[in-house]
């Protein structure tokens, strides 16, 4: 799980929406490490801004659950 998170982190930092979406999901649910809601929001938003439909849907659900995190 940690290796997978490392690879998604690299992809996310390089601007790949698929990596950003998957990293956000891992951060939201603490897969491969601690829960990081701020990081999850950042990466969901970044992927959604690239028109990743899964990220758009996930961001909407995330913001419903964590209203104070979204702006």
DSSP file (Angstrom, degrees, kcal/mol; ACC not computed):
  #  RESIDUE AA STRUCTURE BP1 BP2  ACC     N-H-->O    O-->H-N    N-H-->O    O-->H-N    TCO  KAPPA ALPHA  PHI   PSI    X-CA   Y-CA   Z-CA
    1    1 A X     >        0   0    0      0, 0.0     4,-2.4     0, 0.0     5,-0.2   0.000 360.0 360.0 360.0 -40.4    0.0    0.0    0.0
    2    2 A X  H  >  +     0   0    0      2,-0.2     4,-2.3     1,-0.2     5,-0.1   0.883 360.0  50.7 -66.6 -36.6    2.8    2.4    0.8
    3    3 A X  H  > S+     0   0    0      2,-0.2     4,-2.3     1,-0.2    -1,-0.2   0.917 110.3  50.1 -65.2 -41.7    4.5    1.8   -2.5
    4    4 A X  H  > S+     0   0    0      1,-0.2     4,-2.5     2,-0.2    -2,-0.2   0.919 110.4  50.0 -61.0 -44.2    1.2    2.4   -4.3
    5    5 A X  H  X S+     0   0    0     -4,-2.4     4,-2.4     1,-0.2    -1,-0.2   0.895 108.9  52.6 -62.1 -39.7    0.8    5.7   -2.4
    6    6 A X  H  X S+     0   0    0     -4,-2.3     4,-2.2     2,-0.2    -1,-0.2   0.916 110.5  47.2 -62.2 -43.5    4.4    6.7   -3.3
    7    7 A X  H  X S+     0   0    0     -4,-2.3     4,-2.4     1,-0.2    -2,-0.2   0.902 112.4  48.8 -66.4 -41.2    3.6    6.1   -7.0
    8    8 A X  H  X S+     0   0    0     -4,-2.5     4,-2.9     2,-0.2    15,-0.2   0.874 109.5  53.9 -65.6 -35.8    0.3    8.0   -6.9
    9    9 A X  H  X S+     0   0    0     -4,-2.4     4,-2.6     2,-0.2    -2,-0.2   0.931 109.3  47.6 -62.6 -45.6    2.1   10.8   -5.1
   10   10 A X  H  X S+     0   0    0     -4,-2.2     4,-1.3     1,-0.2    -2,-0.2   0.928 114.2  46.4 -61.0 -45.0    4.7   11.0   -7.9
   11   11 A X  H  <>S+     0   0    0     -4,-2.4     5,-2.4     2,-0.2     4,-0.3   0.911 112.7  50.3 -64.5 -42.0    2.0   11.0  -10.6
   12   12 A X  H ><5S+     0   0    0     -4,-2.9     3,-1.7     7,-0.3    -2,-0.2   0.927 109.1  50.5 -62.1 -45.6   -0.1   13.6   -8.7
   13   13 A X  H 3<5S+     0   0    0     -4,-2.6    -1,-0.2     1,-0.3    -2,-0.2   0.764 106.7  56.1 -65.5 -24.8    2.9   15.9   -8.4
   14   14 A X  T 3<5S-     0   0    0     -4,-1.3    -1,-0.3    -5,-0.2    -2,-0.2   0.449 124.2-104.2 -86.3  -0.8    3.6   15.5  -12.1
   15   15 A X  T < 5 +     0   0    0     -3,-1.7     2,-0.6    -4,-0.3    -3,-0.2   0.573  67.6 149.7  95.5   9.9    0.1   16.7  -12.8
   16   16 A X     >< -     0   0    0     -5,-2.4     4,-2.3     1,-0.2    -1,-0.3  -0.674  37.6-152.2 -81.8 120.0   -1.6   13.5  -13.8
   17   17 A X  H  > S+     0   0    0     -2,-0.6     4,-2.8     1,-0.2     5,-0.2   0.847  94.1  56.3 -61.7 -35.6   -5.3   13.6  -12.8
   18   18 A X  H  > S+     0   0    0      1,-0.2     4,-2.3     2,-0.2    -1,-0.2   0.923 110.1  45.5 -62.6 -43.6   -5.6    9.9  -12.3
   19   19 A X  H  > S+     0   0    0      2,-0.2     4,-2.6     1,-0.2    -7,-0.3   0.891 112.5  51.5 -64.8 -40.1   -2.7   10.0   -9.8
   20   20 A X  H  X S+     0   0    0     -4,-2.3     4,-2.4    -9,-0.2    -2,-0.2   0.923 111.0  47.6 -63.7 -45.0   -4.3   13.0   -8.1
   21   21 A X  H  X S+     0   0    0     -4,-2.8     4,-2.1     2,-0.2    -2,-0.2   0.939 114.9  44.8 -61.4 -48.2   -7.6   11.3   -7.8
   22   22 A X  H  X S+     0   0    0     -4,-2.3     4,-2.1     1,-0.2    -2,-0.2   0.885 113.1  50.2 -67.6 -38.1   -6.2    8.1   -6.4
   23   23 A X  H  X S+     0   0    0     -4,-2.6     4,-2.6   -15,-0.2    -1,-0.2   0.925 109.4  52.2 -64.5 -42.8   -3.9    9.9   -4.0
   24   24 A X  H  X S+     0   0    0     -4,-2.4     4,-2.7    -5,-0.2    -2,-0.2   0.914 108.9  50.4 -58.1 -43.7   -6.8   12.0   -2.7
   25   25 A X  H  X S+     0   0    0     -4,-2.1     4,-1.8     1,-0.2     6,-0.2   0.912 111.0  48.3 -61.7 -43.5   -8.8    8.8   -2.1
   26   26 A X  H  X>S+     0   0    0     -4,-2.1     5,-2.1     1,-0.2     4,-0.8   0.903 113.3  47.9 -64.3 -40.6   -5.9    7.2   -0.2
   27   27 A X  H  <5S+     0   0    0     -4,-2.6     9,-2.3     1,-0.2     3,-0.4   0.888 109.0  53.4 -68.4 -39.1   -5.4   10.4    1.9
   28   28 A X  H  <5S+     0   0    0     -4,-2.7    -1,-0.2     1,-0.2    -2,-0.2   0.891 119.9  32.5 -62.3 -39.2   -9.1   10.7    2.7
   29   29 A X  H  <5S-     0   0    0     -4,-1.8    -1,-0.2    -5,-0.2    -2,-0.2   0.359 108.8-115.2-104.4   4.7   -9.4    7.2    4.0
   30   30 A X  T ><5 +     0   0    0     -4,-0.8     3,-1.1    -3,-0.4     2,-0.5   0.794  52.6 165.6  70.6  27.9   -5.9    6.8    5.5
   31   31 A X  T 3 <S+     0   0    0     -5,-2.1    -1,-0.2     1,-0.3    -2,-0.1  -0.680  71.7   4.1 -79.9 123.1   -4.8    4.0    3.1
   32   32 A X  T 3  S-     0   0    0     -2,-0.5     2,-0.3     1,-0.2    -1,-0.3   0.618 140.1  -6.8  80.4  12.9   -1.0    3.6    3.3
   33   33 A X  S <  S-     0   0    0     -3,-1.1    -1,-0.2    -7,-0.2     2,-0.1  -0.987 104.0 -21.7 163.0-159.5   -0.7    6.1    6.1
   34   34 A X        -     0   0    0     -2,-0.3    -4,-0.3     1,-0.1     2,-0.2  -0.369  67.3 -96.2 -77.7 156.2   -2.6    8.7    8.2
   35   35 A X        -     0   0    0     -5,-0.2     2,-0.3    -6,-0.2    -7,-0.2  -0.541  39.7-176.8 -66.5 135.0   -5.8   10.4    7.2
   36   36 A X     >  +     0   0    0     -9,-2.3     4,-2.5    -2,-0.2     5,-0.2  -0.759   9.1 175.3-138.8  88.2   -5.0   13.8    5.6
   37   37 A X  H  > S+     0   0    0     -2,-0.3     4,-2.6     1,-0.2     5,-0.2   0.865  81.3  52.9 -66.6 -36.9   -8.2   15.6    4.8
   38   38 A X  H  > S+     0   0    0      2,-0.2     4,-2.3     1,-0.2    -1,-0.2   0.921 112.3  45.8 -63.9 -42.5   -6.5   18.8    3.6
   39   39 A X  H  > S+     0   0    0      2,-0.2     4,-2.3     1,-0.2     5,-0.2   0.894 111.2  52.8 -65.5 -40.6   -4.4   16.8    1.2
   40   40 A X  H  X S+     0   0    0     -4,-2.5     4,-2.8     1,-0.2     5,-0.3   0.936 110.2  47.7 -60.7 -46.7   -7.4   14.9    0.0
   41   41 A X  H  X S+     0   0    0     -4,-2.6     4,-2.6     1,-0.2     5,-0.2   0.933 110.6  52.3 -59.6 -46.5   -9.2   18.1   -0.7
   42   42 A X  H  X S+     0   0    0     -4,-2.3     4,-2.1     1,-0.2    -1,-0.2   0.920 115.1  40.0 -55.6 -47.5   -6.2   19.6   -2.5
   43   43 A X  H  X S+     0   0    0     -4,-2.3     4,-2.3     2,-0.2     5,-0.2   0.862 113.9  51.8 -78.4 -35.6   -5.8   16.6   -4.8
   44   44 A X  H  X S+     0   0    0     -4,-2.8     4,-2.8    -5,-0.2     5,-0.2   0.946 113.2  47.3 -60.0 -45.6   -9.5   15.9   -5.5
   45   45 A X  H  X S+     0   0    0     -4,-2.6     4,-2.3    -5,-0.3    -2,-0.2   0.909 111.3  50.2 -63.1 -43.1   -9.8   19.6   -6.5
   46   46 A X  H  X S+     0   0    0     -4,-2.1     4,-0.6    -5,-0.2    -1,-0.2   0.923 114.0  44.3 -62.6 -44.6   -6.8   19.5   -8.7
   47   47 A X  H ><>S+     0   0    0     -4,-2.3     5,-1.8     1,-0.2     3,-0.9   0.898 112.4  52.6 -67.1 -40.1   -8.0   16.4  -10.5
   48   48 A X  H ><5S+     0   0    0     -4,-2.8     3,-2.0     1,-0.3    -2,-0.2   0.879 103.1  58.0 -62.9 -37.8  -11.5   17.8  -10.8
   49   49 A X  H 3<5S+     0   0    0     -4,-2.3    -1,-0.3     1,-0.3    -2,-0.2   0.705 101.7  56.3 -66.1 -18.6  -10.2   21.0  -12.3
   50   50 A X  T <<5S-     0   0    0     -3,-0.9    -1,-0.3    -4,-0.6    -2,-0.2   0.224 125.4-105.6 -94.5  13.0   -8.6   18.7  -15.0
   51   51 A X  T < 5 +     0   0    0     -3,-2.0     2,-0.8     1,-0.2    -3,-0.2   0.771  61.2 162.4  70.2  29.2  -12.1   17.4  -15.8
   52   52 A X     >< -     0   0    0     -5,-1.8     4,-2.2     1,-0.2    -1,-0.2  -0.727  27.5-156.2 -77.4 113.4  -11.6   14.0  -14.1
   53   53 A X  H  > S+     0   0    0     -2,-0.8     4,-2.2     1,-0.2     5,-0.2   0.857  89.8  52.2 -65.8 -36.9  -15.2   12.9  -13.7
   54   54 A X  H  > S+     0   0    0      1,-0.2     4,-2.6     2,-0.2    -1,-0.2   0.907 110.9  48.9 -63.6 -40.7  -14.5   10.5  -10.8
   55   55 A X  H  > S+     0   0    0      2,-0.2     4,-2.9     1,-0.2    -7,-0.2   0.886 108.3  53.5 -67.3 -38.6  -12.7   13.3   -9.0
   56   56 A X  H  X S+     0   0    0     -4,-2.2     4,-1.9     2,-0.2    -2,-0.2   0.935 112.9  43.6 -60.4 -46.1  -15.6   15.7   -9.5
   57   57 A X  H  X S+     0   0    0     -4,-2.2     4,-2.1     2,-0.2    -2,-0.2   0.913 115.2  48.6 -65.5 -43.2  -18.0   13.2   -8.0
   58   58 A X  H  X S+     0   0    0     -4,-2.6     4,-2.9     1,-0.2    -2,-0.2   0.887 109.6  52.6 -65.6 -38.8  -15.6   12.4   -5.1
   59   59 A X  H  X S+     0   0    0     -4,-2.9     4,-2.6     2,-0.2    -1,-0.2   0.901 108.0  51.5 -63.8 -40.9  -15.0   16.1   -4.4
   60   60 A X  H  X S+     0   0    0     -4,-1.9     4,-1.5    -5,-0.2    -2,-0.2   0.935 113.9  43.1 -61.4 -46.4  -18.8   16.7   -4.2
   61   61 A X  H  X S+     0   0    0     -4,-2.1     4,-2.0     2,-0.2    -2,-0.2   0.907 112.6  53.7 -64.9 -42.0  -19.2   13.9   -1.7
   62   62 A X  H  X S+     0   0    0     -4,-2.9     4,-2.6     1,-0.2    -2,-0.2   0.918 109.0  48.7 -57.9 -45.1  -16.1   14.9    0.2
   63   63 A X  H  < S+     0   0    0     -4,-2.6    -1,-0.2     1,-0.2    -2,-0.2   0.787 107.7  54.6 -70.8 -27.5  -17.5   18.5    0.5
   64   64 A X  H  < S+     0   0    0     -4,-1.5     3,-0.4    -5,-0.2    -1,-0.2   0.891 116.2  38.5 -67.9 -39.1  -20.8   17.1    1.7
   65   65 A X  H  < S+     0   0    0     -4,-2.0     2,-0.2     1,-0.2    -2,-0.2   0.826 128.4  32.0 -78.9 -33.4  -19.1   15.2    4.5
   66   66 A X    >X  +     0   0    0     -4,-2.6     3,-2.0    -5,-0.2     4,-0.8  -0.533  67.5 164.2-127.4  63.1  -16.4   17.8    5.3
   67   67 A X  G >4 S+     0   0    0     -3,-0.4     3,-0.8     1,-0.3    -1,-0.1   0.823  74.4  57.0 -53.8 -38.0  -18.2   21.1    4.7
   68   68 A X  G 34 S+     0   0    0      1,-0.2    -1,-0.3    -3,-0.1    -5,-0.1   0.695 101.5  58.1 -70.9 -16.5  -15.6   23.1    6.7
   69   69 A X  G <4 S+     0   0    0     -3,-2.0     2,-0.3    -7,-0.2    -1,-0.2   0.735  96.7  73.9 -82.1 -23.0  -12.8   21.8    4.4
   70   70 A X    <<        0   0    0     -3,-0.8   -29,-0.0    -4,-0.8     0, 0.0  -0.701 360.0 360.0-101.7 143.1  -14.3   23.1    1.2
   71   71 A X              0   0    0     -2,-0.3    -1,-0.1     0, 0.0    -3,-0.0   0.316 360.0 360.0-146.0 360.0  -14.4   26.7    0.0
